[in-house]
Amino acid sequence: MADLFSLESTADVSSSTTSGSPRTGTDLVTGVLRRKYSFGDRVSELAIAQDPFFRIVSKLSKKPTDDPEFKFTERRPSFHKRYAYVVNHGTSAPASSAGGNATVTHGDVDAGDVYYFTMATDYKSTGNIQNVYGQSSGEISVADANTQPGFFIDDQIIKIPYMTGVTAASWDDSSASTASSADDYLVVKIMSGGVDTATVSNCVNLKCKVVNKGGASADFELASYSAYNNAIDGLDISGKSISAYLEPKRCYVVGTAHSQGSGYPETWKDQPFSTGYGRTQIWKTAMAMDNTTRATVLKYEPNEWARVWREKLIEHKWDIEQSCLFGSQYDSGDEWYTQGAIDFVSSYGNVFSLTHASKTQDDFLDDLSNYLDPRYNNANASLFFCDTATYNWLHKLSGYFSNNLEVSPNFRADMALSAKKKVFGVDISVISTPYGDMNVARNIHLDGHAIKLLAVNMRYCAYRPLVGNGLNRDTAIYVGVQTLENSGVDRRVDLIQTEAGMEWQMPEAHAYWS
């Protein structure tokens, strides 16, 4: 059947119409006019440069759903989250989370001594849900509800960092708060029966044997404390740099040590799963024209109906792109709305700032180190969409070295434009960074918006058309929903319709710069 819907190439959609072409529409009989055509995979071929996000997500991450309110499960591994902060300590078991003094007396700790630590952490144990950089929504403070560490067992070895000279009022103000490393650390081992989960709410008391007190020769302050003479519990630490701010204060499990001839150890159980849901949305675009206009031959493009067809298909895809970026999940009775990338990131994901005039390469690399932490994210799976100004800024930033300096084998630029490629027809600039390649696509829908750069991990999002019970609600064209033959009205109306939604998982894997 030689018509608009038997396309063989993109050119069949995008080229101009001439008499006798597949889209004249004048030779279609009534039965053909009333057909429904599946167009889901073809609509993405239109105007690729105008709608890069929809193009890629619909090609790379299409996952049909048979429920307009679709559920999904997130899984976060826990092996790297076996850390906590000291909120109290002493030569006897603390009875509450409130600590009295960050200082550890030099004479109190020596190899073989018994010492007690009260530990708390900053993520919810069920689902291993963590704080996200710059995100105020869903903040998790140290020792919040449901954060009790559940991974401590007998015979574990714990590394407890300390910093000397911490006397400021708080973490935020002290020089130690921004230090990239601790001065030294204690090594302790949890003794048999040394894990108490009942005494202190949302915390764990540990009875430990000191293995090594490090190189301290005088009293020192535990790095976990918010300040000298002030405990950390209840402190909000969301939005803090993981590498520069949090890691120097975290006390990690660094293995186990068992006696010769000992039996099997205890174990611990985690719950790495959390759930979420999304909703589908119905998009409709109608094409209507009276038959007099359809029959009139015009200059430049003689077939006005064909021209409108081409424009309406692009308009429909444009609307989906806009919703996938800017939509908000909402329902109003029988009207449902899907969630766009920016609304999702704004509510749950990483949030950074970007001012072109003042943002330096060093500043941007700091942002990338937080966003592309390999424990939570993967550079190779992330795609960066940006407005035109930021697209130019990134190319200027990454192109400085290659354009202005002779780079020798002994010198490597931290950021460099390394390649250009096409992904499903979308132009991608590849910028090499110490944290992996940034795959960058210009997206004109972000022009003039407060969001300058949007980073989406394509492993954790999906385009979900509604498909079930023999019905495919992905983009379809309903031809002749109104014709002279079926209504007595001297015009023709066709309809483009899509029912689909966006699925967003793992907020720590997505980010934007504004």
KEMI-149285 format. One record per residue (C-alpha): residue number from 0; x, y, z. Coordinates in Angstrom, 2 decimals, decimal comma, m for minus. Example, Ala and Ser with C-alpha at 12.3 -4.5 7.8 and 13.67 -1.06 7.14 Angstrom:
<pts>
PT   k      xx      yy      zz
PT   0   12,30   m4,50    7,80
PT   1   13,67   m1,06    7,14
</pts>
This chain:
<pts>
PT   k      xx      yy      zz
PT   0    0,00    0,00    0,00
PT   1    1,69    3,14   m1,17
PT   2    0,83    5,75    1,43
PT   3    2,34    7,65    4,31
PT   4    2,38    4,63    6,58
PT   5    4,41    2,29    4,43
PT   6    7,61    4,23    5,01
PT   7   10,94    2,81    3,97
PT   8   13,20    5,59    5,22
PT   9   13,31    8,83    7,14
PT  10   13,23   10,68    3,86
PT  11    9,73    9,37    3,25
PT  12    8,59   11,45    6,18
PT  13   10,73   14,51    5,92
PT  14   10,92   15,24    2,20
PT  15    8,64   17,73    0,48
PT  16    5,50   16,48   m1,21
PT  17    4,88   16,42   m4,92
PT  18    2,02   15,16   m7,01
PT  19    1,85   11,38   m6,97
PT  20    4,03   11,02   m3,84
PT  21    3,13    8,63   m1,00
PT  22    1,35   11,34    0,95
PT  23   m1,00   12,90   m1,58
PT  24   m3,83   11,06    0,08
PT  25   m6,11   11,39   m2,93
PT  26   m6,19    7,72   m3,89
PT  27   m7,22    6,27   m0,51
PT  28  m10,56    4,53   m0,32
PT  29  m12,89    4,85    2,66
PT  30  m11,80    1,55    4,21
PT  31   m8,14    2,56    4,09
PT  32   m8,86    5,98    5,50
PT  33  m10,30    4,47    8,65
PT  34   m7,31    2,25    9,45
PT  35   m5,21    2,61   12,58
PT  36   m1,46    2,58   11,97
PT  37    1,16    1,77   14,56
PT  38    3,76    4,50   14,34
PT  39    5,67    4,14   17,60
PT  40    9,06    3,27   16,15
PT  41    8,75    5,63   13,21
PT  42    7,79    8,86   14,92
PT  43   11,20    8,97   16,64
PT  44   12,84    9,22   13,22
PT  45   11,38   12,68   12,69
PT  46   13,38   15,85   13,45
PT  47   16,01   13,95   15,44
PT  48   18,08   17,03   16,33
PT  49   15,00   18,76   17,74
PT  50   14,09   16,03   20,23
PT  51   17,25   14,17   21,25
PT  52   16,09   12,91   24,64
PT  53   12,93   11,22   23,39
PT  54   14,83    9,84   20,43
PT  55   17,45    8,13   22,59
PT  56   15,24    6,97   25,47
PT  57   12,63    5,52   23,10
PT  58   15,32    3,62   21,21
PT  59   17,60    2,61   24,05
PT  60   15,24    2,18   26,98
PT  61   11,76    1,34   25,70
PT  62   10,03   m0,98   28,16
PT  63    6,31   m1,53   27,56
PT  64    3,96   m1,67   30,54
PT  65    0,57   m3,34   30,85
PT  66   m0,52   m1,06   33,68
PT  67   m0,94    2,73   33,38
PT  68    0,34    2,98   36,98
PT  69    3,49    0,92   36,64
PT  70    5,62   m0,25   39,55
PT  71    9,33   m0,91   39,65
PT  72   11,99   m2,04   42,10
PT  73   15,33   m0,40   42,78
PT  74   18,31   m2,34   44,10
PT  75   21,30   m0,76   45,80
PT  76   24,23   m2,94   46,85
PT  77   25,31   m2,66   50,44
PT  78   28,88   m3,99   50,63
PT  79   30,34   m0,49   50,19
PT  80   27,91    1,08   52,68
PT  81   29,31   m0,64   55,74
PT  82   30,28    2,63   57,35
PT  83   29,07    4,68   60,31
PT  84   29,98    7,72   62,39
PT  85   30,97    7,77   66,05
PT  86   28,30    9,60   68,08
PT  87   29,60    8,60   71,52
PT  88   32,56    6,79   73,01
PT  89   34,27    5,93   76,24
PT  90   35,86    3,31   78,48
PT  91   32,36    2,15   79,48
PT  92   29,27    1,49   77,38
PT  93   27,46    4,77   76,51
PT  94   23,82    4,89   77,57
PT  95   22,69    7,55   75,06
PT  96   23,64    8,92   71,67
PT  97   24,71   12,33   72,97
PT  98   28,47   12,47   73,30
PT  99   30,30   14,62   75,76
PT 100   33,66   15,22   74,19
PT 101   35,26   14,46   70,88
PT 102   38,68   14,08   72,48
PT 103   40,09   10,62   73,08
PT 104   42,59   10,65   75,94
PT 105   45,87    9,23   74,81
PT 106   46,15    6,99   77,86
PT 107   42,66    5,53   77,36
PT 108   43,53    3,63   74,24
PT 109   46,32    1,21   73,65
PT 110   46,61   m2,11   71,91
PT 111   44,57   m4,71   73,79
PT 112   42,41   m2,18   75,68
PT 113   38,61   m2,44   75,74
PT 114   36,85    0,64   74,39
PT 115   33,24    1,42   73,50
PT 116   31,84    3,28   70,52
PT 117   28,28    4,27   69,71
PT 118   27,81    4,27   65,94
PT 119   25,17    5,80   63,68
PT 120   24,92    6,30   59,95
PT 121   23,30    8,60   57,38
PT 122   21,29    6,34   55,09
PT 123   18,11    4,33   55,51
PT 124   18,89    0,67   55,91
PT 125   15,78   m0,50   54,07
PT 126   16,62    0,10   50,45
PT 127   20,05    1,56   51,31
PT 128   18,59    4,96   50,46
PT 129   21,20    7,70   50,76
PT 130   21,55   11,45   50,72
PT 131   22,03   13,00   47,31
PT 132   24,32   15,95   46,64
PT 133   22,63   19,35   46,90
PT 134   19,22   17,77   47,48
PT 135   17,08   19,17   50,31
PT 136   14,14   16,84   49,72
PT 137   14,27   13,64   51,73
PT 138   17,28   14,69   53,77
PT 139   18,66   11,97   56,00
PT 140   20,47   13,12   59,12
PT 141   22,83   11,01   61,16
PT 142   20,86    8,71   63,47
PT 143   17,54    9,46   61,76
PT 144   14,73    6,94   62,03
PT 145   15,42    3,68   60,19
PT 146   19,15    4,37   59,86
PT 147   20,41    2,00   62,56
PT 148   23,48    0,16   61,22
PT 149   22,64   m3,48   60,73
PT 150   25,94   m4,73   59,36
PT 151   28,09   m4,85   62,51
PT 152   28,91   m8,39   63,70
PT 153   31,46   m9,95   66,03
PT 154   35,08  m10,14   64,87
PT 155   34,79   m7,28   62,37
PT 156   37,68   m4,85   62,18
PT 157   36,71   m1,15   62,16
PT 158   38,81    1,79   60,99
PT 159   38,02    4,92   63,03
PT 160   39,62    8,13   61,67
PT 161   40,73   11,01   63,82
PT 162   41,91   14,57   63,22
PT 163   44,09   16,68   65,42
PT 164   43,32   20,22   66,51
PT 165   39,56   20,27   65,92
PT 166   38,25   23,03   68,16
PT 167   35,82   24,97   65,98
PT 168   32,08   25,27   66,62
PT 169   30,89   22,80   64,07
PT 170   31,81   20,60   61,16
PT 171   30,84   23,37   58,81
PT 172   33,23   25,87   60,32
PT 173   36,21   23,75   61,30
PT 174   39,22   23,30   59,11
PT 175   38,76   19,58   59,55
PT 176   35,32   19,74   57,94
PT 177   36,77   20,26   54,50
PT 178   39,92   18,22   54,88
PT 179   40,31   15,58   52,18
PT 180   41,88   13,07   54,55
PT 181   42,12   12,24   58,23
PT 182   45,38   12,57   60,15
PT 183   45,37    8,94   61,24
PT 184   43,05    6,24   62,43
PT 185   42,35    3,74   65,17
PT 186   41,99    0,06   64,37
PT 187   39,58   m1,82   66,62
PT 188   37,95   m5,26   66,57
PT 189   34,41   m5,95   67,73
PT 190   34,59   m8,39   70,63
PT 191   32,45  m11,48   71,08
PT 192   28,93  m10,39   72,01
PT 193   30,02   m6,80   71,46
PT 194   27,10   m5,58   69,31
PT 195   24,25   m3,92   71,25
PT 196   21,34   m2,66   69,13
PT 197   18,88   m2,04   71,97
PT 198   20,38    0,60   74,27
PT 199   20,58    3,63   71,98
PT 200   17,79    4,47   69,52
PT 201   18,83    4,27   65,83
PT 202   22,41    3,55   66,92
PT 203   24,61    0,59   67,76
PT 204   26,89    0,24   70,80
PT 205   30,11   m1,60   70,02
PT 206   32,40   m3,21   72,57
PT 207   35,78   m3,24   70,92
PT 208   39,35   m4,31   71,49
PT 209   41,92   m1,75   70,37
PT 210   44,25   m3,28   67,80
PT 211   46,28   m0,19   66,93
PT 212   45,88    3,43   68,02
PT 213   47,90    4,75   65,14
PT 214   50,67    7,24   65,47
PT 215   48,99    9,49   68,02
PT 216   51,30   10,73   70,70
PT 217   48,79   12,99   72,41
PT 218   45,05   13,36   72,90
PT 219   43,13   13,56   69,61
PT 220   39,63   14,21   68,33
PT 221   37,48   11,68   66,55
PT 222   36,80   12,87   63,02
PT 223   33,17   11,78   63,15
PT 224   32,19   14,37   65,72
PT 225   30,55   17,54   64,52
PT 226   32,80   19,51   66,80
PT 227   34,92   19,50   69,80
PT 228   32,57   18,83   72,73
PT 229   29,58   18,25   70,45
PT 230   28,25   14,97   69,04
PT 231   27,22   14,42   65,42
PT 232   23,84   12,72   65,85
PT 233   21,04   14,71   64,23
PT 234   23,44   16,63   61,99
PT 235   22,19   17,12   58,45
PT 236   24,96   16,21   56,04
PT 237   23,06   16,05   52,76
PT 238   24,62   18,07   50,02
PT 239   28,12   17,60   51,37
PT 240   30,92   16,44   49,11
PT 241   31,47   12,72   49,58
PT 242   35,21   12,74   48,88
PT 243   36,15   16,03   50,54
PT 244   33,68   16,16   53,41
PT 245   32,27   12,79   54,38
PT 246   34,90   10,17   53,65
PT 247   37,42   11,54   56,18
PT 248   34,80   11,04   58,90
PT 249   33,39    7,64   58,03
PT 250   34,33    4,58   60,04
PT 251   34,45    1,58   57,71
PT 252   34,44   m2,15   58,19
PT 253   37,84   m3,20   56,89
PT 254   37,59   m6,95   57,22
PT 255   37,35   m9,64   59,87
PT 256   39,86  m11,49   62,04
PT 257   39,15  m14,94   63,53
PT 258   41,02  m17,23   65,88
PT 259   42,70  m20,36   64,58
PT 260   40,36  m23,32   64,77
PT 261   37,31  m21,09   65,23
PT 262   33,91  m21,97   63,79
PT 263   31,78  m20,20   61,22
PT 264   31,05  m16,51   61,90
PT 265   27,80  m14,68   62,34
PT 266   26,20  m13,07   59,33
PT 267   24,04  m10,06   58,67
PT 268   21,08   m9,49   56,43
PT 269   20,44   m6,41   54,37
PT 270   17,41   m5,16   52,50
PT 271   18,76   m3,53   49,33
PT 272   15,39   m3,11   47,61
PT 273   13,06   m0,13   47,38
PT 274   10,05    0,44   45,16
PT 275    8,61    3,27   43,12
PT 276    5,91    3,89   40,60
PT 277    5,13    6,02   37,57
PT 278    2,14    6,92   35,44
PT 279    1,35    7,00   31,78
PT 280    0,08   10,09   29,99
PT 281   m2,06   10,42   26,88
PT 282   m0,90   12,77   24,15
PT 283   m3,22   13,62   21,26
PT 284   m2,63   15,69   18,15
PT 285   m5,44   16,17   15,65
PT 286   m5,21   17,08   11,96
PT 287   m8,33   18,58   10,44
PT 288   m8,93   20,11    7,04
PT 289  m11,96   20,71    4,86
PT 290  m12,02   18,81    1,61
PT 291  m12,02   21,96   m0,51
PT 292   m8,60   22,90    0,86
PT 293   m7,39   19,33    0,51
PT 294   m8,33   19,38   m3,18
PT 295   m6,71   22,76   m3,88
PT 296   m3,29   22,71   m5,52
PT 297   m1,05   25,38   m3,98
PT 298    2,28   26,92   m4,89
PT 299    5,56   25,67   m3,37
PT 300    3,96   22,67   m1,70
PT 301    0,94   21,75   m3,74
PT 302   m0,57   19,33   m1,21
PT 303   m1,50   21,27    1,94
PT 304   m2,82   18,16    3,66
PT 305    0,54   16,44    3,29
PT 306    2,37   19,49    4,64
PT 307    0,13   19,63    7,70
PT 308    0,62   15,90    8,22
PT 309    4,38   16,31    8,31
PT 310    4,21   19,25   10,71
PT 311    1,72   17,58   13,06
PT 312    3,85   14,45   13,37
PT 313    6,81   16,60   14,40
PT 314    4,58   18,62   16,74
PT 315    3,41   15,42   18,44
PT 316    6,95   14,25   19,02
PT 317    7,90   17,75   20,22
PT 318    5,15   17,60   22,84
PT 319    6,35   14,22   24,09
PT 320    9,92   15,54   24,37
PT 321    8,67   18,51   26,39
PT 322    6,74   16,25   28,76
PT 323    9,68   13,86   29,17
PT 324   11,81   16,83   30,22
PT 325    9,46   19,17   32,09
PT 326    6,39   17,12   33,07
PT 327    5,29   16,53   36,67
PT 328    3,73   13,30   37,91
PT 329    0,18   14,06   38,92
PT 330   m3,31   12,68   38,63
PT 331   m6,61   14,50   38,52
PT 332   m9,34   11,93   38,32
PT 333   m9,01   10,24   34,96
PT 334   m6,26   12,65   33,81
PT 335   m2,78   11,35   34,54
PT 336    0,55   13,07   34,00
PT 337    3,95   11,47   33,72
PT 338    7,10   12,76   35,40
PT 339    9,79   14,55   33,44
PT 340   13,52   14,41   34,03
PT 341   13,86   17,87   35,53
PT 342   11,00   17,44   37,98
PT 343   12,46   14,10   39,09
PT 344   15,98   15,44   39,56
PT 345   14,71   18,60   41,23
PT 346   12,80   16,48   43,76
PT 347   15,28   13,66   44,35
PT 348   18,51   13,88   42,30
PT 349   21,89   15,61   42,45
PT 350   21,74   19,39   42,15
PT 351   24,75   21,52   41,22
PT 352   25,21   25,15   40,28
PT 353   26,62   26,48   37,04
PT 354   27,46   30,06   36,09
PT 355   29,41   30,14   32,85
PT 356   31,39   33,25   33,70
PT 357   32,68   31,96   37,04
PT 358   32,57   28,16   36,86
PT 359   36,10   26,91   36,37
PT 360   37,29   23,58   35,07
PT 361   38,43   22,70   38,60
PT 362   34,97   23,49   39,98
PT 363   33,28   21,37   37,34
PT 364   35,61   18,44   37,96
PT 365   34,68   18,61   41,65
PT 366   31,03   18,32   40,62
PT 367   31,78   15,34   38,39
PT 368   33,67   13,60   41,18
PT 369   30,54   13,76   43,32
PT 370   28,13   12,80   40,56
PT 371   30,24   10,06   38,97
PT 372   31,24    8,30   42,17
PT 373   31,64    4,71   40,89
PT 374   29,84    3,30   43,94
PT 375   26,64    5,03   42,90
PT 376   26,95    5,94   39,23
PT 377   28,63    5,11   35,95
PT 378   29,98    7,68   33,50
PT 379   29,59    5,38   30,52
PT 380   25,86    5,07   31,13
PT 381   25,26    8,80   31,62
PT 382   24,16   11,13   28,86
PT 383   24,47   14,89   29,30
PT 384   21,89   17,18   27,68
PT 385   22,56   20,91   27,70
PT 386   21,32   24,19   26,34
PT 387   23,17   25,95   23,55
PT 388   25,18   28,27   25,82
PT 389   26,38   25,39   27,99
PT 390   27,16   23,31   24,91
PT 391   29,45   26,11   23,76
PT 392   30,90   26,54   27,26
PT 393   31,77   22,86   27,56
PT 394   33,48   22,85   24,19
PT 395   35,47   25,96   25,08
PT 396   36,38   24,47   28,45
PT 397   37,42   21,10   27,03
PT 398   39,01   22,52   23,91
PT 399   41,40   24,91   25,63
PT 400   44,26   22,50   26,03
PT 401   44,09   20,90   22,61
PT 402   43,82   24,26   20,89
PT 403   46,32   26,25   22,91
PT 404   48,88   23,86   24,31
PT 405   51,15   21,22   22,86
PT 406   50,22   18,14   24,83
PT 407   53,17   15,79   25,27
PT 408   53,03   12,09   26,25
PT 409   53,84   13,21   29,80
PT 410   51,02   15,74   30,00
PT 411   47,32   14,93   30,04
PT 412   44,55   17,45   29,91
PT 413   41,93   16,90   32,62
PT 414   39,19   17,66   30,14
PT 415   39,53   17,32   26,40
PT 416   37,13   17,01   23,48
PT 417   38,09   13,59   22,18
PT 418   35,50   12,59   19,59
PT 419   32,22   13,23   17,81
PT 420   29,74   10,45   17,18
PT 421   26,09    9,72   16,47
PT 422   23,89    7,74   18,84
PT 423   20,64    6,74   17,14
PT 424   21,15    9,69   14,83
PT 425   21,79   12,21   17,63
PT 426   25,05   14,19   17,44
PT 427   27,15   13,46   20,53
PT 428   30,31   15,23   21,65
PT 429   32,62   13,04   23,73
PT 430   34,57   14,94   26,39
PT 431   37,23   12,96   28,23
PT 432   37,47   13,55   31,98
PT 433   39,31   11,78   34,82
PT 434   35,97   10,19   35,74
PT 435   35,12    8,81   32,33
PT 436   33,79   10,15   29,07
PT 437   31,02   12,73   29,09
PT 438   28,61   12,07   26,23
PT 439   27,10   15,49   25,55
PT 440   24,13   16,33   23,34
PT 441   22,71   19,77   22,67
PT 442   19,00   19,99   23,50
PT 443   17,29   23,17   22,32
PT 444   14,37   22,55   24,68
PT 445   16,66   23,63   27,54
PT 446   17,47   26,98   25,90
PT 447   16,29   29,83   28,10
PT 448   15,58   27,48   31,01
PT 449   17,18   27,67   34,45
PT 450   18,50   24,13   33,98
PT 451   21,65   24,42   31,90
PT 452   22,93   20,85   32,00
PT 453   20,96   17,65   32,61
PT 454   22,71   14,34   33,29
PT 455   20,64   11,18   32,87
PT 456   21,88    7,68   33,56
PT 457   20,16    5,75   30,79
PT 458   20,30    2,50   32,78
PT 459   17,90    3,94   35,30
PT 460   15,18    5,46   33,16
PT 461   12,78    4,00   30,65
PT 462   10,13    5,04   28,16
PT 463    7,08    2,92   28,96
PT 464    4,30    2,74   26,36
PT 465    1,08    1,05   27,47
PT 466    0,76   m2,36   25,79
PT 467   m1,63   m5,04   26,96
PT 468   m4,54   m7,29   26,06
PT 469   m3,71   m7,05   22,39
PT 470   m3,66   m3,23   22,39
PT 471   m0,53   m1,21   21,69
PT 472   m0,96    2,35   22,93
PT 473    2,43    3,54   21,71
PT 474    2,25    6,27   19,07
PT 475   m0,48    5,39   16,59
PT 476   m2,26    7,24   13,82
PT 477   m6,01    6,91   13,52
PT 478   m6,91    7,79    9,96
PT 479  m10,29    9,18    9,08
PT 480  m11,78    9,52   12,58
PT 481  m14,03   11,95   10,76
PT 482  m14,67   11,93    7,01
PT 483  m17,45   12,98    4,69
PT 484  m18,28    9,30    4,25
PT 485  m18,69    8,51    7,97
PT 486  m20,07   11,79    9,33
PT 487  m21,63   13,78    6,52
PT 488  m19,29   16,67    7,39
PT 489  m17,24   17,85    4,43
PT 490  m13,81   17,53    6,02
PT 491  m11,29   14,97    7,19
PT 492   m9,87   14,57   10,69
PT 493   m6,97   12,27   11,55
PT 494   m5,60   11,67   15,05
PT 495   m2,12   10,96   16,40
PT 496   m2,23    9,42   19,88
PT 497    0,36    8,13   22,35
PT 498   m0,09    6,68   25,81
PT 499    3,19    6,21   27,61
PT 500    5,09    7,32   30,68
PT 501    8,61    7,81   31,98
PT 502   10,13    5,55   34,61
PT 503   12,80    7,08   36,84
PT 504   14,95    5,03   39,18
PT 505   17,98    5,66   41,42
PT 506   17,94    9,44   41,93
PT 507   21,62    9,41   42,86
PT 508   22,33    8,42   39,24
PT 509   20,85   11,64   37,76
PT 510   21,78   15,30   38,11
PT 511   21,34   18,78   36,78
PT 512   23,29   22,03   36,88
PT 513   21,31   25,25   37,18
</pts>
